[in-house]
Amino acid sequence: MQGKGILIGVLIGWLMAGCGGGGGNKGPQETPKSGTINISVDESFRPVIDSQIKVFESSFPDAVIVPHYEAEAQCLRDLTTDSTRMVLVTRGLTVEEEQFYRDSFHLAPTYGPLCYDAIAIIVNNTSKDSIFEIKDLVDMLNGTDTRHQPVMDGVTATSTVRYAIDSILHGHPLGKNVTAARSSEGVIDYVAANPNAVGFIGVSWIGDRKDPKELSFLKRVNIAAVRCTSCGGETYVRP
């Protein structure tokens, strides 16, 4: 496991949209337990959000949540085009972004932390390397290490890529050796098919030992351990 990321919910217009009050609105009234809402969600959270939606909709059958799973940057762009009313991403808004919403919508967005996420490191089942130092990950991502093939859910715009640049490479760009998969599941597919591949993936894709689909993923790849520097440096940990 490499670090933690905060999962942020950004909410705009929840209380204003679809309220069936005055003005002759004859459409169905929306409440916290009924109606339909479109949300944009960081693709790396898909397994856990899918399960949460199933639980919620089974408890409130009159409510429909339509998730759109996208890269983090696209989720935030959806808010600017008013195509979604809530986004789930791994960061809050910048000062410039908050000012944009105030100027455009005449209100301040509401957002805050919901839970913590982590990045898991996965390797091919035949790989001899399954224990890494932080420096090993840095060398893979900046291109110094030519033995391993790092793969992520993109090379721009995703929360996993942003975290790698911000917190692993400390602001330095990814190396040209980093391979971009089309999705988190694509990262698993690539690692399963390439012995030298090392995948960086949201932990929710391989963290639920009761989910049949995630168990099938774990049969195809191995989860690597990373030295825990906050544990005195003597312990290697997995998610």
C-alpha positions in Angstrom: 0.0 0.0 0.0 1.4 3.4 -0.9 0.0 6.2 1.1 -3.5 7.5 1.6 -5.8 9.7 -0.4 -8.9 11.5 0.8 -12.1 10.7 -1.0 -14.0 14.0 -1.4 -17.7 14.5 -2.2 -18.5 17.8 -4.0 -22.1 18.7 -4.0 -23.8 21.5 -6.0 -27.5 22.2 -6.3 -28.8 19.1 -4.4 -31.4 21.1 -2.5 -32.4 23.3 -5.4 -32.8 20.9 -8.3 -36.0 19.1 -8.8 -37.9 20.4 -5.7 -41.6 20.2 -6.5 -42.9 23.3 -4.8 -44.5 26.3 -6.3 -44.1 27.7 -9.8 -46.6 25.2 -11.3 -44.0 22.4 -11.4 -45.9 19.2 -12.0 -42.9 16.9 -12.1 -42.1 14.3 -9.5 -40.8 15.7 -6.2 -37.3 14.6 -5.2 -36.4 13.9 -1.7 -33.3 12.2 -0.1 -35.2 8.9 -0.4 -36.8 9.3 -3.9 -36.1 10.6 -7.3 -33.1 10.3 -9.7 -29.7 11.9 -9.5 -26.7 11.7 -11.8 -23.3 11.6 -10.1 -19.7 11.5 -11.5 -17.3 9.2 -9.7 -13.6 8.7 -9.9 -13.3 5.4 -11.8 -10.9 4.0 -9.2 -13.8 3.9 -6.7 -16.1 1.9 -8.9 -16.3 -1.4 -6.9 -17.1 0.3 -3.6 -19.5 2.9 -5.0 -21.4 0.2 -7.0 -21.9 -1.8 -3.7 -23.0 1.3 -1.8 -25.5 2.2 -4.5 -27.0 -1.3 -4.4 -27.4 -1.1 -0.6 -29.0 2.3 -0.8 -31.4 1.5 -3.7 -32.5 -1.7 -2.0 -33.4 0.3 1.1 -35.1 3.1 -0.9 -36.6 1.6 -4.0 -38.0 5.0 -5.1 -34.5 6.4 -5.4 -32.3 6.0 -8.4 -28.6 6.9 -8.5 -26.9 7.0 -11.9 -23.1 6.9 -11.6 -20.8 8.0 -14.4 -17.3 6.5 -13.8 -14.6 8.8 -15.3 -11.2 10.2 -14.7 -10.9 12.7 -11.9 -10.4 15.7 -14.1 -13.5 14.8 -16.2 -15.6 14.5 -13.0 -14.8 18.0 -12.1 -15.4 19.2 -15.6 -18.9 17.7 -15.4 -19.7 20.1 -12.6 -18.7 23.1 -14.8 -21.1 21.9 -17.6 -23.9 21.2 -15.1 -24.2 17.6 -16.3 -24.0 16.2 -12.8 -25.0 17.3 -9.3 -22.4 15.5 -7.3 -18.9 14.2 -7.8 -16.7 11.8 -5.8 -13.0 12.5 -6.3 -9.8 12.5 -4.3 -9.3 16.2 -3.7 -11.1 19.3 -2.8 -11.4 22.4 -5.0 -8.7 24.9 -5.6 -9.3 28.6 -4.8 -9.7 29.3 -8.5 -12.3 26.5 -8.9 -14.3 27.6 -5.9 -14.3 31.2 -7.3 -15.5 29.8 -10.7 -18.5 28.1 -9.1 -19.3 31.3 -7.1 -19.2 33.4 -10.2 -21.1 30.9 -12.4 -23.7 29.5 -10.0 -23.8 32.2 -7.3 -23.2 29.8 -4.5 -20.2 28.2 -2.7 -19.8 24.5 -3.4 -20.1 22.2 -0.4 -17.5 19.4 0.0 -15.7 17.4 2.6 -13.9 14.1 3.4 -16.0 10.9 3.3 -13.3 8.2 3.7 -9.7 7.3 3.0 -8.4 5.5 -0.1 -5.1 3.8 -0.9 -3.0 2.8 -3.8 -2.2 -0.9 -4.1 0.8 -2.3 -6.0 0.1 -5.4 -8.0 2.5 -7.7 -10.0 2.3 -10.6 -12.3 1.9 -14.1 -10.8 5.3 -15.1 -12.2 7.1 -12.1 -10.9 10.1 -12.7 -8.6 9.7 -9.2 -7.2 6.8 -8.7 -4.7 8.5 -6.5 -2.1 9.5 -2.9 -2.8 11.0 0.1 -1.2 9.6 3.6 -1.9 12.7 4.3 -3.9 11.9 1.3 -6.1 8.5 2.8 -6.9 10.2 6.2 -7.6 12.7 4.6 -10.0 9.9 2.7 -11.8 7.8 5.8 -12.3 10.5 8.2 -13.4 12.0 5.7 -15.9 15.3 5.0 -14.0 14.3 1.4 -13.5 14.1 -0.3 -16.9 13.5 -3.8 -15.6 9.9 -3.2 -14.6 7.0 -1.8 -16.7 4.8 0.4 -14.6 1.2 0.7 -15.7 -1.6 3.0 -14.4 -5.1 3.9 -15.3 -3.8 6.7 -17.6 -0.9 9.0 -17.7 -2.9 12.2 -17.1 -6.1 13.4 -15.5 -6.7 10.4 -13.1 -6.4 10.5 -9.3 -3.9 7.7 -9.3 -1.6 9.5 -11.7 -2.0 12.8 -9.7 -1.1 10.9 -6.5 1.9 9.3 -8.0 3.2 12.7 -9.2 2.4 14.6 -6.0 3.2 12.1 -3.4 5.7 9.6 -4.9 7.6 11.7 -7.4 7.1 14.9 -5.4 6.1 17.0 -8.4 8.4 15.4 -11.0 6.7 14.1 -14.2 6.1 10.4 -15.0 8.7 8.8 -17.2 7.9 7.9 -20.7 8.1 4.2 -19.8 4.8 4.4 -17.9 2.1 2.5 -19.7 -1.5 3.8 -19.7 -4.3 1.3 -19.4 -7.9 2.3 -20.3 -9.3 1.7 -16.8 -8.4 0.2 -13.4 -9.6 -3.2 -14.7 -7.3 -2.7 -17.7 -4.4 -2.3 -15.3 -5.2 -5.7 -13.9 -5.5 -7.2 -17.4 -2.1 -5.7 -18.4 -0.3 -6.9 -15.3 -1.8 -10.4 -15.6 -0.5 -10.6 -19.2 3.0 -9.1 -18.8 5.5 -10.7 -16.4 7.5 -7.5 -15.9 4.5 -5.2 -15.3 3.9 -3.5 -12.0 0.4 -2.0 -11.6 -0.7 1.0 -9.5 -4.4 0.7 -8.7 -7.1 1.8 -6.3 -7.3 -0.6 -3.4 -11.1 -1.0 -3.7 -10.5 -3.1 -6.9 -8.8 -5.9 -5.0 -9.6 -5.2 -1.3 -12.9 -7.0 -0.8 -12.3 -10.7 -0.1 -16.0 -11.4 -0.2 -16.6 -10.0 -3.7 -16.4 -12.8 -6.4 -15.2 -10.5 -9.1 -12.4 -9.1 -6.9 -11.5 -12.7 -5.9 -11.2 -13.5 -9.6 -8.8 -10.6 -10.0 -6.6 -11.8 -7.1 -6.2 -15.2 -8.9 -4.6 -13.4 -11.8 -2.2 -11.0 -10.1 -0.3 -10.8 -6.8 -0.4 -7.9 -4.3 3.1 -6.5 -3.6 4.3 -5.3 -0.2 5.9 -1.9 0.4 8.3 -1.0 3.2 6.4 1.0 5.9 8.6 3.9 6.7 6.2 5.1 9.5 6.6 1.6 11.2 10.3 2.0 11.8 11.3 0.8 8.4 11.4 -2.9 9.3 7.9 -3.9 8.2 6.6 -4.5 4.7 2.9 -4.0 4.3 0.1 -4.9 1.9 -3.3 -3.2 1.7 
